[in-house]
Amino acid sequence: MFLGKTRRDFGLLIAAAAFGLTAIFTSQPAVAQSTAFRQALAETVSDDRDIAGFYRENGFAPIWTGASPEDLARRKALVRTLGEVERHSLPAARYDLPGLMARMGAARSARDLGQIEGELTRTFLRLARDMQSGILVPSRVDSEIKREVLYVDPAANLRGLVSGDPKAFFRGLMPQSNEYARLMKQKLRLEHLLAQGGWGAMVPASTLKPGESGAAVVALRNRLINMGYLARSASPQYDAALQSAIQAFQADHGLETDGVAGTTTIAALNVSVEQRLKSVIVAMERERWLTPNRGKRHILVNLTDFSARIMDDDTLTFQTRAVIGKNLSDRRSPEFSDEMEHMVINPTWHVPRSIAVKEYLPQMKRNPNAASHLRLYDSRGREVNRGAVNFEAYTARNFPFAIKQPPSNRNALGLVKFMFPNKYNIYLHDTPQKALFGREKRDFSHGCIRLQQPFDFAYTLLAKQEADPKAYFHSVLNNGREAIVPLKTHVPVHLIYRTAFTQAQGRTQYRGDVYGRDAKIWDALEKAGVSLGAVQG
């Protein structure tokens, strides 16, 4: 709550701010039309083209500091929202509500009111932008976050405010997704836990297995009880109930659900409430970056979860494991949104030049017949006989050939790829390296997303346009020739990165910060004034 006040105190502050300005207008009914008011307002907003333009259009009439019921309602709604910004993990100091309250209370003249009018509008627009689009610029935090954030025109926000119900308008500023609402609920829950002392003592062991007993097992049991995974008991045994609780915890944290409290499981159990709260706060900021129009049907690839999902009307339709880019500077999968336009069945792999010259050229220098599954082509698209090439004559700069792998079961892209053409050359595809999907942490690719069940993924996409999607897919596949299959309705694709995310039914899920991006975002949020506040009032 606002500055540690109770709800009653906060209500009194809102009323005081509203009444103070109303009283001035009651005693000076013509102040809004005064030259002093308009001149002060014009001077205050002169350096902001959007605000100045808005006020010129409305004749420099007040929208906050007037005596009308509409002005009063807008003023109250703004003050109330500013007092609750920390619920949204926004830094209260950024908006200086105490300073605004003091200046409103001290206003004595038309000129004072003109200046306050301008300040309130600036604060409103800063708040609106932060709630709608986040307080950080994603690419400035990490260059691999290619997210194009939607920024609402300031004039549009002002027009929206004055044309409707202020309370409803302010409620509509925050992301309207179910995910954001659930994240906020989890944030408040974790803040409450933090105020109560967290989850208690950490588990003092590296590995614990079913059948064991002792003090470490008791600590494990207590930790799971405090986390809500286990009913309260005092048994010192690693029994079936404790094993079941461990499996539920493992499922919620993307770990192998073997029921054994191994090294990674205990490490995840010992993560503090504070760290989980940071993940949730970062996820709320990330949710503000994501376009509000996700698409009735859309694809979500959560890089930290190593998964790809097809969503229909916010409901999970299909899910498969994924392999993402390796955690190296030139291989990490970027974050962005685009539209899937088509799939390619029996694809040819056009080896990216960076891979061709960094990986395959050195191999062919050592042995001209290395990587024999690949073919060379000249600048005119003609296949080149390897025996006629002196690979020692070429470097990464002057290598003149394109390298391709024709369609086959051994093709690096497998038997199907899913295209959403983008400047990062990222797409989803099959792979012959199926064993990698059994790993818990799956960052092995050059940046593209490999799918464990690409055929089923294709059937689900084609079900919207084919009566028998499976039969259609295999009729094209069995030809053995590369074929482009357009999607009649393009499907939005969102490559996201969430170390905390929710389920419609169930507990909040947590994942590792595989690329270290969320740590960077938290540092930037902290520098901007966001803090881990416990519940007050």
DANORQUI-V272473 format. One record per backbone hydrogen bond with DSSP energy under -1.0 kcal/mol. NH is the residue of the N-H (numbers start at 1). CO is the residue of the C=O. If there is no record, write none. Layout:
nh->NH co->CO
nh->NH co->CO
This chain:
nh->4 co->1
nh->5 co->2
nh->10 co->6
nh->11 co->7
nh->12 co->8
nh->13 co->9
nh->14 co->10
nh->15 co->11
nh->16 co->12
nh->17 co->13
nh->18 co->14
nh->19 co->15
nh->20 co->16
nh->21 co->17
nh->22 co->18
nh->23 co->19
nh->24 co->20
nh->25 co->21
nh->26 co->22
nh->27 co->23
nh->28 co->24
nh->31 co->28
nh->33 co->30
nh->34 co->31
nh->38 co->34
nh->39 co->35
nh->40 co->36
nh->41 co->37
nh->42 co->38
nh->43 co->39
nh->44 co->40
nh->45 co->41
nh->48 co->45
nh->52 co->48
nh->53 co->49
nh->54 co->50
nh->55 co->51
nh->56 co->52
nh->57 co->53
nh->58 co->54
nh->59 co->56
nh->60 co->55
nh->72 co->68
nh->73 co->69
nh->74 co->70
nh->75 co->71
nh->76 co->72
nh->77 co->73
nh->78 co->74
nh->79 co->75
nh->80 co->76
nh->81 co->77
nh->82 co->78
nh->83 co->79
nh->84 co->81
nh->87 co->84
nh->88 co->85
nh->89 co->86
nh->90 co->85
nh->94 co->91
nh->95 co->92
nh->100 co->96
nh->101 co->97
nh->102 co->98
nh->103 co->99
nh->104 co->100
nh->105 co->101
nh->106 co->102
nh->113 co->109
nh->114 co->110
nh->115 co->111
nh->116 co->112
nh->117 co->113
nh->118 co->114
nh->119 co->115
nh->120 co->116
nh->121 co->117
nh->122 co->118
nh->123 co->119
nh->124 co->120
nh->125 co->121
nh->126 co->122
nh->127 co->123
nh->128 co->124
nh->129 co->125
nh->130 co->126
nh->131 co->127
nh->132 co->128
nh->133 co->129
nh->134 co->130
nh->140 co->137
nh->141 co->138
nh->142 co->138
nh->145 co->142
nh->146 co->144
nh->146 co->335
nh->157 co->153
nh->158 co->154
nh->159 co->155
nh->160 co->156
nh->161 co->157
nh->162 co->158
nh->163 co->159
nh->169 co->165
nh->170 co->166
nh->171 co->167
nh->172 co->168
nh->173 co->170
nh->181 co->177
nh->182 co->178
nh->183 co->179
nh->184 co->180
nh->185 co->181
nh->186 co->182
nh->187 co->183
nh->188 co->184
nh->189 co->185
nh->190 co->186
nh->191 co->187
nh->192 co->188
nh->193 co->189
nh->194 co->190
nh->195 co->191
nh->196 co->192
nh->197 co->194
nh->198 co->193
nh->205 co->203
nh->208 co->261
nh->211 co->238
nh->212 co->209
nh->218 co->214
nh->219 co->215
nh->220 co->216
nh->221 co->217
nh->222 co->218
nh->223 co->219
nh->224 co->220
nh->225 co->221
nh->226 co->222
nh->227 co->223
nh->228 co->225
nh->229 co->224
nh->238 co->212
nh->239 co->237
nh->243 co->239
nh->244 co->240
nh->245 co->241
nh->246 co->242
nh->247 co->243
nh->248 co->244
nh->249 co->245
nh->250 co->246
nh->251 co->247
nh->252 co->248
nh->255 co->250
nh->258 co->256
nh->261 co->208
nh->262 co->260
nh->266 co->262
nh->267 co->263
nh->268 co->264
nh->269 co->265
nh->270 co->266
nh->271 co->268
nh->276 co->272
nh->277 co->273
nh->278 co->274
nh->279 co->275
nh->280 co->276
nh->281 co->277
nh->282 co->278
nh->283 co->279
nh->284 co->280
nh->285 co->281
nh->286 co->282
nh->287 co->283
nh->288 co->284
nh->290 co->286
nh->294 co->292
nh->298 co->311
nh->299 co->492
nh->300 co->309
nh->301 co->494
nh->302 co->307
nh->303 co->496
nh->307 co->302
nh->308 co->320
nh->309 co->300
nh->310 co->318
nh->311 co->298
nh->312 co->315
nh->313 co->296
nh->315 co->312
nh->317 co->310
nh->318 co->310
nh->320 co->308
nh->322 co->306
nh->323 co->450
nh->324 co->442
nh->326 co->445
nh->328 co->326
nh->331 co->328
nh->332 co->328
nh->335 co->144
nh->338 co->493
nh->340 co->491
nh->341 co->419
nh->342 co->419
nh->343 co->485
nh->344 co->417
nh->345 co->483
nh->346 co->415
nh->349 co->405
nh->351 co->349
nh->351 co->403
nh->356 co->352
nh->357 co->353
nh->358 co->354
nh->359 co->355
nh->360 co->355
nh->361 co->356
nh->364 co->360
nh->365 co->361
nh->366 co->362
nh->367 co->363
nh->370 co->367
nh->374 co->371
nh->375 co->404
nh->377 co->402
nh->378 co->382
nh->381 co->378
nh->384 co->376
nh->388 co->385
nh->389 co->386
nh->391 co->389
nh->393 co->390
nh->394 co->391
nh->399 co->395
nh->402 co->377
nh->404 co->375
nh->405 co->349
nh->411 co->408
nh->414 co->411
nh->417 co->344
nh->418 co->428
nh->419 co->342
nh->425 co->422
nh->428 co->418
nh->429 co->449
nh->430 co->416
nh->434 co->432
nh->437 co->434
nh->438 co->435
nh->439 co->436
nh->444 co->324
nh->445 co->324
nh->449 co->427
nh->450 co->323
nh->451 co->429
nh->452 co->321
nh->457 co->453
nh->458 co->454
nh->459 co->455
nh->460 co->456
nh->461 co->457
nh->462 co->458
nh->463 co->459
nh->465 co->462
nh->466 co->462
nh->472 co->468
nh->473 co->469
nh->474 co->470
nh->475 co->471
nh->476 co->472
nh->477 co->473
nh->478 co->474
nh->479 co->476
nh->480 co->477
nh->483 co->345
nh->485 co->343
nh->487 co->341
nh->491 co->340
nh->493 co->338
nh->494 co->299
nh->495 co->336
nh->496 co->301
nh->501 co->509
nh->509 co->501
nh->510 co->252
nh->511 co->499
nh->514 co->512
nh->516 co->513
nh->520 co->516
nh->521 co->517
nh->522 co->518
nh->523 co->519
nh->524 co->520
nh->525 co->521
nh->526 co->522
nh->527 co->523
nh->528 co->524
nh->529 co->526
nh->530 co->525
nh->533 co->531
